[in-house]
Amino acid sequence: MGEDCRAVEAGQVGAAARWRGAGVLTYSQLAALKEEIGASGRVLAHSVLGDMGGPLRAGDILRHATEHQLDTYLLPLIRGERACCFSLTETDAGSDVRSLRTVAVRDGDGYRLTGHKVFSSAGPFADFAIVVARMAGTGEQGSDKPRFSAFLVDLDSPGCHVEDGATPMSGEHIESDIVLADCYVPAANLLGEEGGGMRIALGRVTTNRLLHCPTVLGATRRAVQLTLDRTRTRQVAGQPLLMLQAIQHKVADMATELYAARSMTYAALAALDEGREVHAEAFMCKLFVAESAFRILDEAVQIHGKEGLTQGNEIEYLFRKIRMFRILTGTSEIQRNGIAKLLAFHH
Ligand SMILES: Cc1cc2nc3c(=O)[nH]c(=O)nc-3n(C[C@H](O)[C@H](O)[C@H](O)COP(=O)(O)OP(=O)(O)OC[C@H]3O[C@@H](n4cnc5c(N)ncnc54)[C@H](O)[C@@H]3O)c2cc1C
C-alpha cells in the first residue's frame, strides 16, 4: 500500500476500521508532505498523494462506506485503480448548497438521479462521482425541509454524461460537469442513510478544507522564495532590489504572514491528530491561509514588476492559482459565517 493510502486510513471508523493499522501517517505528517509537494513548483503537484481524483478527494467519505462500497469503489481508489470526483456544486447552488436541484427518485431497489453538477474537480478522468441529490417529494413546498442523500455514481452509467466544464483562471482544466438524466443508481450505492447526505458531504469538506491549507502554504512558500531570489538578482540604480528598505519591509511582512498561517495550520493538525474536534480551527485556518496567501502573492507580483505580470512567469501563474483559494472549498465569507456560528453557540 502507498503512503497516500495509509494517510487516508487515519481516523476512519465503520467498515473502513479494519484497514486501520501499522504505518498510518498522522494528519500532520501528511500535511508536511503536501506542503513540500506544493512548494516543489511542479506542474503535476496537485496529482501527487491522491488530491486530484485519488483517496484524498473522497476523504472521510470512507467512514460511511459499506463493505460493498469499500471493495468496489474506495479500496480500488486507494490502490490507484479507480479515480473519483466529488459533485455537490451546481450553477445555482454553490455556497447555498441546500438550494441544489439534482433530484433522486426511488425506483424499485434503487434510485433515479436527474440534475446538472458543475466544477467537479478530477471529473475528466474520474470513474465514479460522489453525488449529492435532494430526495424527491422533500423540500418542494415552502414548509417541508429538503432531505439530501449521497450516492456513488459510476460515470459510465446509462443516463450519466461527463461534459467539458468551464476553465478556471488558473488555466488548469481539471473540472467537469456531471450531467444526470434519469440515471439509475442501485440502493447499494447510497452512502450512509437516506437523508443523511448533506451531513456526509459537509463532513468531508471540513477535513478537506484543513488538508488543502498545507498545499496552499507550500505554493506560497515557493512564491516567497522566488521573490527573495528576484530581489537579490534584480538590479535597480546599481544595487539589488533587496537593498531597498521598502522592499525589505514587504519581504518581512510576507514571511511573517506565512509563518502565522503555517503555525496555526500545524497547531490545528496537531489537535486533529490528538483526536480533538477542530471545526472552528479548520474554518479559521482556511480563512487565514487563503487571505494571507492572496496578500503575499499580490506583493510577490508587485516586487516582480512587469515580470510578475507576464504570462509564462511562475509568479503570474501562482497568483492566479492562489487567488482561487478564497473561493474554492468554501469562500472566505462562508468560513467567517462558520466561525461566528460556532462562537455564538459554544461560548
Ligand atoms: C476550480 C474550482 C474547482 C471546484 N471544485 C469543486 C468540486 O470538486 N466539487 C464541488 O462540488 N464544487 C467544486 N467547486 C465549487 C466551489 O466549491 C464553489 O464555487 C464555492 O463553494 C462557491 O460557490 P459559488 O461559486 O456558487 O459562489 P456563490 O455561492 O454564488 O457566492 C458568491 C459570493 O457571495 C458570497 N456569499 C454567498 N453566500 C453567502 C452568505 N451566506 N454569507 C456571506 N456571503 C455569502 C460568497 O462568499 C461569494 O463571495 C469548484 C470551483 C472551482 C472554481
The ligand as a Gaussian input file, in Angstrom:
#p B3LYP/6-31G(d) Opt

LIG

0 1
 C      -11.612000      25.436000      -9.787000
 C      -12.830000      25.031000      -8.997000
 C      -12.909000      23.736000      -8.514000
 C      -14.062000      23.331000      -7.797000
 N      -14.156000      22.023000      -7.404000
 C      -15.338000      21.587000      -6.886000
 C      -15.566000      20.187000      -6.667000
 O      -14.695000      19.358000      -6.899000
 N      -16.792000      19.791000      -6.230000
 C      -17.792000      20.676000      -5.962000
 O      -18.869000      20.256000      -5.559000
 N      -17.598000      22.029000      -6.127000
 C      -16.405000      22.495000      -6.602000
 N      -16.219000      23.842000      -6.841000
 C      -17.272000      24.802000      -6.483000
 C      -16.890000      25.694000      -5.306000
 O      -16.895000      24.940000      -4.105000
 C      -17.883000      26.869000      -5.279000
 O      -17.518000      27.695000      -6.375000
 C      -17.849000      27.650000      -3.980000
 O      -18.379000      26.890000      -2.937000
 C      -18.630000      28.973000      -4.053000
 O      -19.854000      28.840000      -4.674000
 P      -20.251000      29.854000      -5.872000
 O      -19.070000      29.896000      -6.772000
 O      -21.536000      29.395000      -6.441000
 O      -20.390000      31.276000      -5.233000
 P      -21.763000      31.926000      -4.571000
 O      -22.334000      30.942000      -3.611000
 O      -22.594000      32.398000      -5.705000
 O      -21.162000      33.128000      -3.802000
 C      -20.916000      34.408000      -4.410000
 C      -20.420000      35.364000      -3.351000
 O      -21.407000      35.551000      -2.352000
 C      -20.872000      35.234000      -1.087000
 N      -21.886000      34.571000      -0.265000
 C      -22.744000      33.596000      -0.637000
 N      -23.493000      33.193000       0.402000
 C      -23.112000      33.942000       1.457000
 C      -23.528000      34.006000       2.825000
 N      -24.464000      33.202000       3.302000
 N      -22.907000      34.909000       3.622000
 C      -21.940000      35.722000       3.129000
 N      -21.532000      35.716000       1.865000
 C      -22.096000      34.824000       1.036000
 C      -19.733000      34.282000      -1.363000
 O      -18.799000      34.269000      -0.287000
 C      -19.152000      34.846000      -2.635000
 O      -18.297000      35.905000      -2.344000
 C      -15.086000      24.261000      -7.528000
 C      -14.961000      25.583000      -8.010000
 C      -13.866000      25.970000      -8.746000
 C      -13.797000      27.374000      -9.264000

